[in-house]
Amino acid sequence: MLVAGTVVLSLMPSPPTTEVTIDDKLLHGITYFVLATWFTGIYRPERYAMVGAALLALGAVIELLQAAGGERLGEWFDLLANLTGILLGLGLARAGLGGWCLRVERLLSVTRRV
């Protein structure tokens, strides 16, 4: 759902607006940080490079589609912001946050048995 939401919001002609404005590059970084954090919570550390490469490829494809579509602009600086978010997420995973999803599942299964 996170990936599908990212793709849809990235490719829709005019993205939703809110009263709170967030810098475009910051939004890219946060989005890909969340994606990286989510997937490193699911996959083992041996797969983190694959997670990072897949997310970077996703961002690149989205930027190319935006550039080809005419309504939105594909920007290489957006891809750089995506990469920054990915690297921060992977760095936190390597620092100990990785596998958080599995730990939460174990905690919930223990709680249910009690």
Backbone bond lengths (Angstrom), bond angles and torsions (degrees), N, CA, C in turn:
res aa  C-N    CA-C-N  psi(-1)  N-CA   C-N-CA  omega(-1)  CA-C   N-CA-C  phi
1 M - - - 1.437 - - 1.540 110.63 -
2 L 1.333 116.19 -36.64 1.464 118.84 178.83 1.521 111.02 -63.54
3 V 1.321 116.71 -43.83 1.467 120.74 -179.56 1.522 109.83 -67.58
4 A 1.323 117.28 -45.13 1.465 120.67 179.95 1.527 110.42 -61.24
5 G 1.319 117.00 -43.44 1.464 120.50 177.48 1.518 112.22 -61.89
6 T 1.323 116.10 -40.81 1.462 120.30 178.74 1.524 110.64 -62.97
7 V 1.324 116.57 -44.78 1.465 120.57 -179.50 1.526 110.68 -64.15
8 V 1.318 116.74 -48.54 1.471 120.46 -178.23 1.527 110.79 -61.24
9 L 1.319 117.18 -49.81 1.466 119.70 -178.71 1.524 112.24 -65.61
10 S 1.326 116.54 -29.56 1.465 120.18 -179.58 1.519 112.70 -77.06
11 L 1.321 116.84 -27.46 1.460 119.65 -174.64 1.524 114.26 -105.18
12 M 1.336 118.22 -10.60 1.466 118.21 179.76 1.529 109.54 -66.38
13 P 1.325 117.42 145.90 1.468 121.29 -173.96 1.526 114.25 -55.08
14 S 1.307 118.09 -47.23 1.466 119.12 176.66 1.515 107.89 -131.20
15 P 1.321 116.47 111.18 1.465 120.20 -176.63 1.526 110.78 -64.50
16 P 1.333 116.61 155.81 1.457 119.42 178.58 1.530 110.94 -61.73
17 T 1.318 115.80 145.69 1.460 120.14 178.24 1.519 109.34 -113.26
18 T 1.306 114.62 153.58 1.463 121.37 176.80 1.515 108.19 -130.20
19 E 1.310 115.47 170.23 1.462 119.70 177.59 1.519 111.00 -69.65
20 V 1.314 116.23 -27.55 1.461 121.33 178.73 1.519 107.90 -89.37
21 T 1.308 116.34 125.05 1.460 119.38 178.60 1.528 109.58 -100.21
22 I 1.312 114.50 134.42 1.457 121.38 177.58 1.514 107.08 -120.67
23 D 1.307 115.97 133.96 1.458 120.80 178.19 1.526 109.77 -52.69
24 D 1.312 116.20 135.23 1.462 122.85 -177.02 1.522 112.08 -54.92
25 K 1.310 117.60 -45.27 1.469 120.59 -177.47 1.531 110.45 -68.57
26 L 1.329 116.74 -37.33 1.456 120.49 177.28 1.530 109.84 -63.89
27 L 1.317 116.92 -41.08 1.458 121.67 178.08 1.535 110.75 -62.40
28 H 1.329 117.05 -41.35 1.465 120.49 175.87 1.525 110.25 -60.88
29 G 1.317 116.91 -48.04 1.460 121.00 -179.31 1.526 111.97 -60.74
30 I 1.329 117.19 -44.29 1.466 121.03 179.85 1.524 110.47 -64.02
31 T 1.324 116.64 -44.75 1.471 120.53 -178.85 1.520 111.05 -58.35
32 Y 1.324 117.26 -48.30 1.462 119.75 -176.67 1.522 111.90 -77.14
33 F 1.325 118.08 -23.74 1.462 121.40 171.42 1.529 109.30 -65.06
34 V 1.333 116.61 -45.57 1.470 120.89 178.91 1.529 110.34 -62.32
35 L 1.331 116.60 -44.38 1.466 119.66 178.46 1.533 111.23 -61.19
36 A 1.317 116.99 -45.58 1.468 120.38 -179.78 1.527 110.86 -64.21
37 T 1.322 116.36 -41.62 1.466 120.07 179.32 1.522 110.75 -64.51
38 W 1.324 116.71 -40.79 1.460 120.33 178.61 1.530 111.10 -62.01
39 F 1.324 116.66 -51.92 1.458 119.31 -174.65 1.523 113.17 -72.00
40 T 1.324 118.45 -28.10 1.467 118.47 174.56 1.524 110.52 -76.27
41 G 1.315 117.23 -14.88 1.457 120.69 172.59 1.513 112.22 -76.09
42 I 1.319 116.04 -21.43 1.465 121.75 -177.26 1.526 111.79 -98.65
43 Y 1.335 116.72 -41.05 1.465 120.86 -174.05 1.523 112.01 -94.79
44 R 1.323 114.57 156.09 1.467 121.24 177.08 1.529 110.03 -73.45
45 P 1.323 117.33 158.42 1.466 121.44 -178.59 1.524 114.31 -54.91
46 E 1.326 117.83 -29.64 1.465 119.80 179.18 1.521 111.56 -63.92
47 R 1.315 117.50 -18.79 1.468 122.77 -177.23 1.529 113.14 -99.38
48 Y 1.312 118.48 -0.33 1.462 120.42 -175.65 1.527 112.49 -61.87
49 A 1.318 117.64 -38.35 1.465 119.69 178.34 1.525 110.19 -62.92
50 M 1.333 116.42 -40.20 1.460 120.55 177.37 1.534 110.31 -64.26
51 V 1.317 117.11 -42.24 1.470 121.22 178.04 1.523 109.64 -58.78
52 G 1.328 116.60 -48.86 1.468 120.59 179.99 1.516 112.34 -61.11
53 A 1.325 116.79 -44.16 1.471 120.83 -179.98 1.526 111.05 -65.08
54 A 1.325 117.23 -41.30 1.465 120.79 -179.96 1.526 110.99 -65.40
55 L 1.321 117.09 -41.50 1.463 119.84 179.22 1.527 111.38 -68.02
56 L 1.320 116.66 -38.52 1.461 119.46 177.39 1.529 110.33 -65.69
57 A 1.326 117.00 -40.41 1.465 120.63 176.89 1.528 110.66 -63.39
58 L 1.325 117.27 -40.57 1.458 121.08 176.87 1.523 110.06 -58.71
59 G 1.322 116.55 -48.08 1.457 120.44 179.04 1.518 112.52 -61.42
60 A 1.322 117.13 -40.16 1.467 120.91 179.60 1.525 111.01 -65.40
61 V 1.322 116.79 -43.92 1.465 120.45 179.07 1.525 110.12 -62.70
62 I 1.315 117.02 -42.85 1.470 120.16 178.26 1.525 110.81 -61.06
63 E 1.321 117.40 -44.33 1.467 119.99 179.80 1.528 110.93 -63.22
64 L 1.331 116.98 -40.22 1.466 120.31 178.03 1.527 110.98 -65.25
65 L 1.322 117.04 -41.45 1.467 120.46 177.93 1.526 111.67 -65.79
66 Q 1.324 116.47 -37.97 1.464 119.56 176.51 1.524 110.30 -63.36
67 A 1.312 117.13 -42.89 1.465 120.88 -179.71 1.522 111.00 -65.37
68 A 1.311 117.16 -35.73 1.465 121.30 -178.24 1.529 112.43 -78.49
69 G 1.334 116.43 -24.71 1.456 120.35 -173.89 1.508 115.17 -77.58
70 G 1.307 118.63 -25.41 1.451 121.85 177.83 1.512 115.94 87.64
71 E 1.325 118.68 -28.98 1.470 121.52 -178.82 1.527 111.92 -79.19
72 R 1.321 116.10 -40.04 1.460 122.41 -178.08 1.525 107.92 -114.45
73 L 1.306 116.07 159.59 1.462 121.08 179.90 1.520 110.36 -101.89
74 G 1.307 116.63 128.49 1.450 120.84 171.40 1.518 108.07 -87.36
75 E 1.330 116.34 127.83 1.471 120.18 -176.90 1.520 110.05 -128.33
76 W 1.320 115.29 137.87 1.460 119.85 178.06 1.517 111.01 -68.36
77 F 1.331 117.96 -28.12 1.462 119.82 177.52 1.529 110.75 -69.13
78 D 1.342 117.09 -27.78 1.466 119.82 172.60 1.520 109.83 -63.82
79 L 1.326 116.34 -41.98 1.463 120.69 178.83 1.533 110.45 -64.65
80 L 1.308 116.93 -36.99 1.467 120.80 176.66 1.532 110.32 -65.11
81 A 1.323 117.22 -40.56 1.469 120.85 176.49 1.528 110.14 -64.31
82 N 1.345 117.01 -39.93 1.465 120.85 176.10 1.524 109.98 -59.18
83 L 1.333 116.24 -47.16 1.460 121.35 -179.42 1.522 110.99 -60.57
84 T 1.314 117.08 -39.63 1.467 120.74 178.13 1.520 110.68 -60.33
85 G 1.334 116.84 -46.16 1.458 120.94 177.84 1.522 112.01 -62.64
86 I 1.328 116.40 -41.47 1.469 121.37 178.59 1.523 110.15 -61.34
87 L 1.324 116.50 -48.30 1.467 120.30 -178.21 1.526 111.98 -64.26
88 L 1.328 117.06 -37.23 1.473 119.60 176.45 1.527 110.72 -65.25
89 G 1.332 116.61 -43.15 1.464 120.25 177.99 1.520 112.38 -63.30
90 L 1.330 116.31 -43.87 1.464 120.24 178.19 1.529 110.85 -65.87
91 G 1.327 116.28 -37.94 1.465 119.86 178.05 1.519 111.92 -62.99
92 L 1.320 117.19 -43.44 1.470 120.21 176.96 1.526 111.17 -64.07
93 A 1.321 116.12 -37.71 1.467 119.82 178.31 1.524 110.16 -62.80
94 R 1.319 116.44 -44.53 1.471 120.63 179.04 1.529 111.34 -66.17
95 A 1.338 116.21 -28.96 1.464 120.65 -179.15 1.531 112.48 -80.02
96 G 1.331 117.24 -3.23 1.459 118.97 175.75 1.512 115.75 131.06
97 L 1.323 117.99 -12.74 1.465 120.15 -179.31 1.525 112.02 -77.90
98 G 1.321 117.11 -22.33 1.456 120.78 -178.56 1.518 111.95 -57.02
99 G 1.314 115.92 144.90 1.456 120.88 -178.55 1.514 114.01 79.64
100 W 1.331 116.74 10.53 1.469 120.40 -176.86 1.524 111.67 -58.45
101 C 1.322 117.71 -35.58 1.465 121.59 -178.41 1.528 110.66 -63.72
102 L 1.310 116.48 -42.11 1.457 120.36 179.18 1.523 110.90 -65.31
103 R 1.322 117.15 -37.84 1.462 120.64 178.13 1.534 110.77 -66.26
104 V 1.326 116.75 -39.80 1.466 120.24 177.96 1.523 110.12 -64.54
105 E 1.338 117.36 -42.90 1.468 120.60 178.33 1.515 111.38 -60.97
106 R 1.335 116.96 -42.54 1.463 120.08 178.50 1.520 110.54 -63.12
107 L 1.305 116.76 -42.92 1.467 121.21 179.10 1.525 110.27 -62.28
108 L 1.320 117.95 -43.71 1.459 121.45 179.63 1.531 111.87 -66.22
109 S 1.326 116.77 -36.68 1.465 118.37 179.88 1.522 110.85 -69.64
110 V 1.318 117.80 -34.10 1.460 121.18 176.29 1.523 109.07 -67.47
111 T 1.311 117.30 -42.47 1.461 122.40 -179.36 1.523 110.70 -62.32
112 R 1.323 117.35 -39.68 1.472 121.21 -179.51 1.519 112.34 -67.01
113 R 1.317 117.87 -32.13 1.473 120.85 -178.44 1.510 112.57 -74.53
114 V 1.305 117.03 -21.42 1.467 120.34 -176.47 1.496 112.09 -75.24
